[in-house]
Amino acid sequence: MARNLGIFLTICGLLLGLSTASDWNILNQKAGKYGFEITLKNYCESWRMNVELHNTRDFDIVPEECVQYIGKYMTSTQYKVDSEMTIDECRVYVSTSCGLQKDGADAWIFDVDDTLLSTVPYYKKNGYGGKKLNSTAFEEWMKQGKATALEHSLKFFNELKGLGVQIILVSSRREFLRSATVDNLVDVGYHGWKTLILRGEEDENMNIQKFKAEVRKQLISSGYRIWGILGDQWSSIQGLPTAKRTFKLPNPLYYVA
Ligand SMILES: *[C@@H]1O[C@H](CO)[C@@H](O)[C@H](O)[C@H]1NC(C)=O
């Protein structure tokens, strides 16, 4: 939709012989759909918000006019504060509403990318989501094991470990990236998880949401009590069976179905 808007603006600009889509004033005057003037920042902030609310789905790329805004957000203090608040809500839940039984069956699921490890260094060099993802290049980058830790997640990971909760990592990364992923996680400070579940060849044709739900089904049938999931994608927390509670970290860079 945002892309259509961009095209619409470009056409308007051309017809009027004025300017291009990047001239935001044209939107104010021609689109008029908000009934009041908005800035590009208003628009992009709203786009980001609607991605997080899961109203905007299945986007391939960040709308061109918002790439700069999204890049700024992902490297901002605001992104850190938003993530920290998510983690704080996890902590509140764990300390008030989790009836941990400490019998070795209490479990928590984490995503890997943009939950424990940051892919922002990759996206920084590749246009902050404004270009269609080249999965070959992305996997080559993952293989280098240079992803950085998300510090707030690392702290929470260690707190859960201290409570005797089994930590289960479920990632849409493919199986061939296992050793690179383990090395990267260990390098930046993660250790002591119970299991790391990656996508095997037989899972590659399944959508990610279904794959992750199947994993949970198996975990539950093998006796785990999944108290929570922390992920950055809706496909990590939707679908049944699920955990008692789920928590979503911000991620407007890409969408995994
Ligand atoms: C994707 O990345 C690979 C590896 O870096 C490169 O060889 C290939 O040309 C890229 N494909 C496109 C469409 O850019």
The ligand as a Tripos MOL2 file, in Angstrom:
@<TRIPOS>MOLECULE
LIG
   14    14     1     0     0
SMALL
NO_CHARGES

@<TRIPOS>ATOM
      1 C1         22.8880  -12.0430   -3.9060 C.3       1 LIG1
      2 O1         24.0950  -12.2240   -3.2010 O.3       1 LIG1
      3 C2         24.9940  -13.1220   -3.8090 C.3       1 LIG1
      4 C3         26.1420  -13.3650   -2.8580 C.3       1 LIG1
      5 O2         26.6730  -12.1920   -2.3240 O.3       1 LIG1
      6 C4         25.4320  -12.5370   -5.1370 C.3       1 LIG1
      7 O3         26.3400  -13.4150   -5.7790 O.3       1 LIG1
      8 C5         24.2030  -12.3300   -6.0130 C.3       1 LIG1
      9 O4         24.5570  -11.6950   -7.2070 O.3       1 LIG1
     10 C6         23.1620  -11.4990   -5.2900 C.3       1 LIG1
     11 N1         21.9180  -11.4970   -6.0490 N.am      1 LIG1
     12 C7         21.2860  -10.3850   -6.3780 C.2       1 LIG1
     13 C8         20.0210  -10.5580   -7.1270 C.3       1 LIG1
     14 O5         21.7000   -9.2760   -6.0570 O.2       1 LIG1
@<TRIPOS>BOND
     1     1     2 1
     2     1    10 1
     3     2     3 1
     4     3     4 1
     5     3     6 1
     6     4     5 1
     7     6     7 1
     8     6     8 1
     9     8     9 1
    10     8    10 1
    11    10    11 1
    12    11    12 1
    13    12    13 1
    14    12    14 2
@<TRIPOS>SUBSTRUCTURE
     1 LIG1         1 GROUP 0 **** ****
